[in-house]
Amino acid sequence: MTTTTTPSSALDTAGDLEQTTGQATLGSDQQSLTERVLLAVFIAVPFLAVLAAVPVAWGGWLGWRDIIIGLVFYVISGLGITAGFHRLFTHKSYRPKRPLKIAMAIAGTLAVEGPVIRWVADHRKHHKFSDRDGDPHSPWRYGESVSALAKGFVYAHVGWLFDVEQTPLRRYAPDLMKDPDLVRISRQFPLWAGVSLMAPALLGGLLSMSWQGALTAFFWATLVRMSLLHHVTWSINSICHTVGERPFKSRDHSGNVWWLAVPSFGESWHNLHHADPTCARHGVLRGQLDSSARLIWMFERLGWAGDVRWPVAERIAAKRADASVVTR
């Protein structure tokens, strides 16, 4: 990944940032009560909107304008997470030019899943300890009985977000803390979260020239869109580490869940990802749709990215578990 750095000042700046402003932006090693309250609000309110979605739609408060705005923001922020936060910044599956790097960091931040450096640190720790002690969000943390797995599933899906102990940024994302662009965007998390919250309503209001258009766009394209994207992302942690096909060798419980492939932009082909984490394409078998990989392919063709780590046939064959597909 191409980064712009200054020899030692960038790390010093990142350290100062972590000391002085980290609690609400870049993040410290301890989660404050205020952060947990805000997190609960950001989870609960959009989820309540999803529960209310059917009666609201039945009442005629859903139009094509709301659907289109919601889809646009879902795709931009969702691909910002999958092709940006995950495959680019966490695993360095390709090397972007600087404008693309900045654009992907901002797009991922619009998903409101935390600052980019915090997100990357958590995910790198997950890979280091995947489904073992130390994994921030393994559904197997309490054991393998039905009750233990049910408890672990809830924890892996959403409970881990409220853990007071946070992943140390300096240990798991020192490279990103040396990148002034990513440090700045991480600091700007409240700004981009505000844009993600209010821009759909602004667009809906301007396109309809009415307050009703703004309100319905806020309901569907902000609250419902945000909740759906969050739960799809968290499902990779919970569902894809509990069930799914495992055609590739990995040291954890990561599995492929086909019905999540479209809404997760290919992230649910999770077994291959854990078998070969830096691979830019997760859906490597026939019929496995992976829109994040297609986007990276477009970046490469346009000359915006290089050094893409595409799957190699021999490497993929060597990682096959056996001739049959194993299902947990």
C-alpha positions in Angstrom: 0.0 0.0 0.0 1.4 3.4 -1.0 1.6 5.8 2.0 3.0 9.2 2.5 5.1 9.3 5.7 7.5 11.5 7.5 10.4 9.7 9.3 9.4 9.9 12.9 7.1 12.8 13.2 4.1 10.9 11.9 4.3 8.3 14.6 4.8 11.0 17.2 1.8 12.8 15.9 -0.2 9.6 16.0 1.0 9.1 19.6 0.0 12.6 20.6 -3.4 12.1 18.9 -3.9 8.9 20.9 -3.0 10.7 24.1 -5.1 13.8 23.6 -8.1 13.1 21.3 -8.2 9.4 21.0 -11.2 8.5 23.1 -13.8 9.6 20.6 -11.9 9.5 17.3 -8.8 7.3 16.9 -9.4 5.3 20.0 -7.4 4.5 23.2 -6.8 1.2 24.9 -9.9 1.7 27.2 -13.4 2.3 26.0 -15.2 5.0 28.0 -18.7 4.9 29.3 -19.7 7.7 26.9 -18.4 5.7 24.0 -20.5 2.7 25.0 -23.6 4.7 25.4 -23.2 6.3 22.0 -22.4 2.9 20.5 -25.6 1.5 22.0 -27.6 4.4 20.5 -26.0 3.9 17.1 -27.0 0.2 17.2 -30.4 0.4 18.8 -32.0 3.3 16.8 -31.2 2.0 13.3 -32.3 -1.5 14.4 -35.6 -0.1 15.7 -36.0 1.5 12.3 -35.6 -1.9 10.6 -38.3 -3.3 12.9 -40.6 -0.5 11.9 -39.7 -0.8 8.2 -42.6 -3.0 7.2 -45.5 -0.9 8.6 -43.8 2.3 7.4 -43.5 0.9 3.9 -47.1 -0.5 4.1 -48.3 3.0 5.0 -46.9 4.4 1.8 -43.8 6.0 3.2 -41.4 4.3 0.8 -40.6 5.4 -2.7 -38.1 4.7 -5.4 -36.2 7.9 -4.5 -35.6 6.5 -1.0 -34.6 3.1 -2.3 -32.1 4.5 -4.8 -30.5 6.9 -2.3 -30.3 4.0 0.2 -28.7 1.6 -2.3 -26.2 4.2 -3.3 -25.0 4.8 0.2 -25.1 1.1 1.0 -22.9 0.3 -1.9 -20.4 3.1 -1.4 -20.0 2.6 2.4 -20.2 -1.2 2.1 -17.5 -1.4 -0.5 -15.5 1.1 1.5 -15.5 -1.5 4.3 -14.9 -4.6 2.2 -12.5 -3.4 -0.5 -11.1 -0.6 1.6 -10.9 -1.2 5.4 -10.6 -5.0 4.9 -8.8 -6.0 1.8 -6.7 -2.8 1.4 -5.9 -1.4 4.8 -6.0 -4.6 6.9 -4.5 -7.1 4.5 -2.8 -5.0 1.8 -4.3 -7.0 -1.0 -3.4 -4.2 -3.5 -1.5 -1.0 -3.7 -3.6 2.1 -4.4 -2.6 5.5 -5.6 -3.0 8.2 -3.0 -6.3 9.6 -4.2 -7.8 6.1 -4.2 -6.4 5.4 -0.8 -8.1 8.5 0.7 -11.3 7.8 -1.2 -11.5 4.3 0.2 -10.8 5.4 3.7 -13.6 8.0 3.6 -16.0 5.6 1.9 -15.4 3.0 4.7 -15.8 5.6 7.4 -19.3 6.4 5.9 -20.4 2.9 7.2 -20.0 4.3 10.7 -18.2 1.2 12.0 -15.5 3.2 13.7 -12.3 5.0 12.6 -10.2 3.1 9.9 -7.2 2.6 12.2 -9.4 1.2 15.0 -11.2 -1.1 12.6 -8.0 -2.4 11.1 -6.4 -3.1 14.5 -9.4 -5.1 15.6 -9.5 -7.2 12.5 -5.7 -7.9 12.5 -6.0 -9.1 16.1 -8.9 -11.3 15.0 -6.7 -13.0 12.4 -3.9 -13.5 14.8 -6.0 -15.3 17.3 -8.9 -16.5 15.1 -11.3 -18.6 17.2 -8.8 -18.9 20.0 -8.1 -17.0 23.2 -7.4 -13.4 22.2 -9.8 -13.3 19.3 -12.0 -10.1 19.9 -15.1 -11.7 18.5 -15.1 -15.5 18.2 -18.5 -17.2 18.7 -16.6 -20.2 20.2 -15.2 -18.2 23.2 -17.5 -19.8 25.8 -17.3 -23.4 24.5 -19.0 -25.7 22.0 -22.3 -26.7 23.8 -25.5 -25.3 22.4 -25.9 -22.8 25.2 -22.3 -21.7 25.1 -22.4 -21.3 21.3 -25.6 -19.3 21.5 -24.0 -16.9 24.0 -20.8 -16.7 22.0 -22.8 -16.0 18.8 -24.4 -13.0 20.4 -21.0 -11.8 21.7 -19.4 -12.3 18.3 -22.2 -10.5 16.5 -22.5 -7.4 18.7 -21.4 -7.9 22.3 -17.7 -7.6 21.6 -18.2 -4.0 20.5 -18.8 -3.0 24.2 -15.6 -4.6 25.5 -13.9 -2.1 27.8 -10.5 -3.4 26.8 -9.6 -2.1 23.3 -7.1 -3.4 20.8 -3.8 -1.6 21.1 -3.3 0.5 18.0 0.4 0.8 18.2 0.8 -3.0 18.3 -1.7 -4.0 15.5 -1.7 -1.0 13.2 1.7 0.8 13.5 1.9 1.1 9.7 -1.4 3.0 9.5 -0.4 5.3 12.4 2.6 6.4 10.3 0.3 7.4 7.5 -0.8 11.1 7.9 -3.7 10.6 5.6 -5.2 7.8 7.5 -4.5 9.4 10.9 -6.3 12.5 9.7 -9.3 10.6 8.4 -9.5 8.6 11.6 -9.5 11.8 13.6 -12.3 13.1 11.3 -14.6 10.1 12.1 -17.3 12.3 13.8 -17.3 14.5 10.7 -17.8 11.6 8.2 -20.3 9.9 10.5 -22.3 13.1 10.4 -22.1 13.2 6.6 -23.3 9.6 6.4 -26.2 10.4 8.8 -27.4 13.6 7.2 -26.5 13.5 3.5 -29.3 11.1 2.6 -31.9 13.4 4.2 -30.4 16.4 2.4 -30.6 14.6 -0.9 -34.1 13.4 -0.3 -35.2 16.9 0.6 -33.6 18.5 -2.4 -34.8 16.0 -4.9 -38.4 16.1 -3.6 -38.3 19.8 -2.4 -40.1 18.7 0.7 -39.6 17.9 4.4 -41.4 14.6 3.9 -38.8 13.6 1.3 -36.0 14.5 3.7 -37.6 12.5 6.5 -38.3 9.3 4.5 -34.8 9.4 3.0 -33.4 9.7 6.6 -35.5 6.8 7.7 -34.6 4.4 4.8 -31.3 5.6 3.5 -29.8 6.5 6.8 -31.3 4.4 9.6 -32.4 1.2 7.8 -29.4 1.3 5.4 -27.0 1.7 8.3 -28.5 -1.1 10.4 -28.6 -3.6 7.5 -25.0 -2.9 6.6 -23.8 -3.2 10.2 -25.6 -6.5 10.7 -24.3 -7.9 7.5 -20.7 -6.9 8.5 -21.2 -8.4 12.0 -22.6 -11.6 10.4 -19.2 -12.3 9.0 -17.9 -12.5 12.6 -20.8 -14.5 13.9 -22.5 -16.6 11.2 -19.4 -17.2 9.1 -17.5 -18.5 12.1 -20.3 -20.8 13.2 -21.7 -22.5 10.1 -20.7 -22.8 6.4 -18.8 -24.9 3.9 -15.1 -25.3 4.5 -13.4 -26.4 1.3 -10.1 -24.9 2.3 -7.7 -25.7 5.1 -7.7 -23.1 7.9 -6.9 -23.2 11.6 -10.3 -21.9 12.7 -14.0 -22.3 12.1 -14.3 -19.9 9.2 -16.9 -21.0 6.6 -18.5 -20.0 3.4 -22.1 -18.8 3.6 -23.5 -18.4 0.1 -26.7 -16.4 0.9 -24.6 -13.6 2.4 -22.4 -13.2 -0.7 -24.4 -10.4 -2.4 -25.2 -8.1 0.6 -21.6 -8.6 1.9 -20.0 -7.9 -1.4 -18.2 -11.3 -1.4 -17.0 -11.2 2.2 -19.0 -14.3 3.1 -16.7 -16.6 1.1 -14.9 -16.5 4.4 -13.1 -19.9 4.5 -10.8 -19.0 1.6 -10.1 -15.6 3.2 -8.8 -17.2 6.4 -6.9 -19.8 4.4 -5.2 -17.1 2.3 -5.8 -13.7 4.0 -4.0 -11.4 1.6 -5.8 -12.7 -1.5 -7.8 -9.9 -3.2 -10.5 -12.3 -4.2 -12.4 -14.3 -1.6 -14.8 -16.1 -4.0 -12.4 -18.2 -5.9 -14.5 -21.1 -6.8 -17.0 -21.4 -9.8 -20.2 -19.4 -9.2 -18.9 -17.5 -6.1 -19.9 -13.8 -6.7 -17.4 -11.4 -5.3 -18.2 -7.8 -6.2 -15.4 -6.4 -4.0 -12.9 -8.3 -6.1 -14.6 -7.0 -9.3 -14.2 -3.4 -7.9 -10.5 -4.0 -7.2 -10.1 -5.4 -10.8 -11.7 -2.2 -12.1 -9.2 -0.1 -10.1 -6.3 -2.1 -11.6 -7.6 -1.7 -15.1 -8.0 2.0 -14.7 -4.5 2.3 -13.4 -5.6 3.4 -9.9 -4.1 0.4 -8.2 -1.3 -2.1 -8.7 0.4 -5.1 -7.1 -2.9 -6.8 -6.7 -2.6 -10.2 -5.0 -4.9 -12.2 -7.2 -5.4 -15.9 -6.5 -2.9 -18.3 -8.0 -4.2 -21.7 -9.1 -1.4 -23.7 -7.6 -1.7 -21.9 -4.3 -5.5 -22.4 -4.2 -5.2 -26.1 -5.0 -2.6 -26.6 -2.2 -5.0 -25.1 0.3 -8.0 -27.4 -0.6 -9.0 -29.4 2.5 -9.8 -32.5 0.4 -11.9 -33.7 -2.5 -15.1 -33.3 -0.6 -16.7 -30.2 1.0 -16.9 -30.3 4.8 -19.8 -28.6 6.5 -20.0 -27.7 10.2 
